[in-house]
Amino acid sequence: MAVLPGVREEKMRILTILAWLVLLPAPILAAGDGHHHEGDEHMAGMMAVKDTIPEEYRIMDRTPVTPTSASLKRGAELFRTNCTVCHGEKGRGDGPAAAGMKNKPANFHDQAHSRIYSPGEKYWIIGHGTKQTGMPAFGERLAPLQRWDLVNFIVQLPKEGTDDLFN
C-alpha cells in the first residue's frame, strides 16, 4: 500500500503534538501547588477549616485596621514572638516545629494559599486556632488589635519584596 505524499509528515506532526500534550503537564502536576507538601490533602484540610468559620468573618475582605507601616511593624514583632516556631522566620512554613507536624504550617508567601482565606477568616483562625491543622488559638494571648496587626502583616507576605518587613 502506497503512502500518500504528506501523510507520513502529518502523522508525525500529530504524534509530536500528542506527546507534548501528555508530557508538558507532567512537571506541573508533579509539583502540585508548588508550595505545599500535601497537595490535595492540604487543600481539603484548608477547606474543612473554612467551613468552620462563622459567616461574618468569611465576608470580611479587608481588615478594620489600616495596614500602616506602624501596624505592619507591630504585626512583624508579633509574628516573630508567636509564629516563627511553626511558620519559620520568613513565614514560609519551615519553622523548627514544622518538621514534626503531620499538617505542615502555612507558607504565607504562597499566593494561591493566601487567597483561600479572607482577612476576616485569618483573624478568626488566629483567635480560635484549628483542630484540623494543629494551629493553636491566640485569642486569649493576643488582643483584637494585635490580631488585626498580625493579619495585616501576613496579608503582605505574598507580595514581592516583602523580606524587608522582617527587619
Secondary structure in CASP SS format (residue, H / E / C, confidence):
PFRMAT SS
TARGET T0000
AUTHOR 0000-0000-0000
METHOD secondary structure of the structure
MODEL  1
M C 1.00
A C 1.00
V C 1.00
L C 1.00
P C 1.00
G C 1.00
V H 1.00
R H 1.00
E H 1.00
E H 1.00
K H 1.00
M H 1.00
R H 1.00
I H 1.00
L H 1.00
T H 1.00
I H 1.00
L H 1.00
A H 1.00
W H 1.00
L H 1.00
V H 1.00
L H 1.00
L C 1.00
P H 1.00
A H 1.00
P H 1.00
I H 1.00
L H 1.00
A H 1.00
A H 1.00
G C 1.00
D C 1.00
G C 1.00
H C 1.00
H C 1.00
H C 1.00
E C 1.00
G C 1.00
D H 1.00
E H 1.00
H H 1.00
M H 1.00
A H 1.00
G H 1.00
M H 1.00
M H 1.00
A H 1.00
V H 1.00
K H 1.00
D H 1.00
T H 1.00
I C 1.00
P C 1.00
E H 1.00
E H 1.00
Y H 1.00
R H 1.00
I C 1.00
M C 1.00
D C 1.00
R C 1.00
T C 1.00
P C 1.00
V C 1.00
T C 1.00
P C 1.00
T C 1.00
S H 1.00
A H 1.00
S H 1.00
L H 1.00
K H 1.00
R H 1.00
G H 1.00
A H 1.00
E H 1.00
L H 1.00
F H 1.00
R H 1.00
T H 1.00
N H 1.00
C C 1.00
T H 1.00
V H 1.00
C H 1.00
H H 1.00
G C 1.00
E C 1.00
K C 1.00
G C 1.00
R C 1.00
G C 1.00
D C 1.00
G C 1.00
P C 1.00
A C 1.00
A H 1.00
A H 1.00
G H 1.00
M C 1.00
K C 1.00
N C 1.00
K C 1.00
P C 1.00
A C 1.00
N C 1.00
F C 1.00
H C 1.00
D C 1.00
Q H 1.00
A H 1.00
H H 1.00
S H 1.00
R H 1.00
I H 1.00
Y C 1.00
S C 1.00
P H 1.00
G H 1.00
E H 1.00
K H 1.00
Y H 1.00
W H 1.00
I H 1.00
I H 1.00
G H 1.00
H H 1.00
G C 1.00
T E 1.00
K C 1.00
Q C 1.00
T C 1.00
G C 1.00
M E 1.00
P C 1.00
A C 1.00
F C 1.00
G C 1.00
E C 1.00
R C 1.00
L C 1.00
A C 1.00
P H 1.00
L H 1.00
Q H 1.00
R H 1.00
W H 1.00
D H 1.00
L H 1.00
V H 1.00
N H 1.00
F H 1.00
I H 1.00
V H 1.00
Q H 1.00
L C 1.00
P C 1.00
K C 1.00
E C 1.00
G C 1.00
T C 1.00
D H 1.00
D H 1.00
L H 1.00
F H 1.00
N C 1.00
END
